[in-house]
Amino acid sequence: MNPAVDPLAQLTEIRAIMERSSRYLSLSGLSGIAAGVAALAGVGVGYWYLGQKYGSTQDFVRIMQSSEQERLATLPFLLMLTGGIILLALGGAYYFTRRRAKQDRVQLWSPLGRRLALSLAIPLVAGGLFCLAIYLQGAAGLVVPGMLLFYGLALLNASKYTLEEIRWLGLTEIALGLVAVLFPGYGLIFFALGFGLSHIIYGLIMYNRYERTARAL
């Protein structure tokens, strides 16, 4: 047996190789921070628009009590706002994750990355269609809770392919969605907490735990 070989170092290296083969580890914490900032900016724009449209400090409550015609008139703006937030979040995720993948010298769009994207996409698309349906049916107060719940389930579904923090973020989103059901008039606040603040907090945790340490080394 070669005394120069450190068994502990070998085990650590084998574990790292197995982890890289089963989990997508190049997901950047900065992408979570970017998504959180985009969500908070979207909440600000949404609050301003609804305040201008309904002239009320309780604008989210007002939209829940509005007629079908009013909801349909507001729908294009809400869809554009949601689409804008998603595009900004995806753009940030692509840029920062691509940068980290290049630093780690791994393939960005690997088979593992495709499985991760698919496991996220299916619950998100289903949730988006469900939330659109309940909005059109007049249950606007359940839209934000539904978005949080489906997003949390999507993160849980995807967490088996990536970092452990994604699972905890998913559980946080589900918990916020369940609480938001009890307070339907505070949808914008829960949207800001779930898609804004939670992303920023978990993004900072992931960045400090994985990326800052790696750069220091």
Secondary structure, 3 states (H helix, E strand, C coil): CCCCCCHHHHHHHHHHHHHHHHCCCCCCHHHHHHHHHHHHHHHHHHHHHHHHHHCCCCHHHHHHCCCHHHHHHHHHHHHHHHHHHHHHHHHHHHHHHHHHHHHHCCCCCCHHHHHHHHHHHHHHHHHHHHHHHHHHCCCHHHHHHHHHHHHHHHHHHHHHHCCHHHHHHHHHHHHHHHHHHHCHHHHHHHHHHHHHHHHHHHHHHHHHHHHHHHHHC
